[in-house]
């Protein structure tokens, strides 16, 4: 799994957690009590933090993808050489085992 795929999966999982937490908040809206109110406030705070983290993660992933694309476009032959060299190195290391 590449870093981009891992970031994408993390963002999906984080969005699922946010959605589930929002559903939980809606389901407990009619509940009364000091403890329930306290838990709801903590959950709302954690939910806002998770949303911010998800947004930040998406922005960083897009920025990294754009930077990588720009670098490859500026130096296409060097990129091919590096990819070839890494592939050769990995192939040699794998074949030794």
Helices and strands as residue ranges (DSSP letters): H 3-27, H 34-74, H 76-96
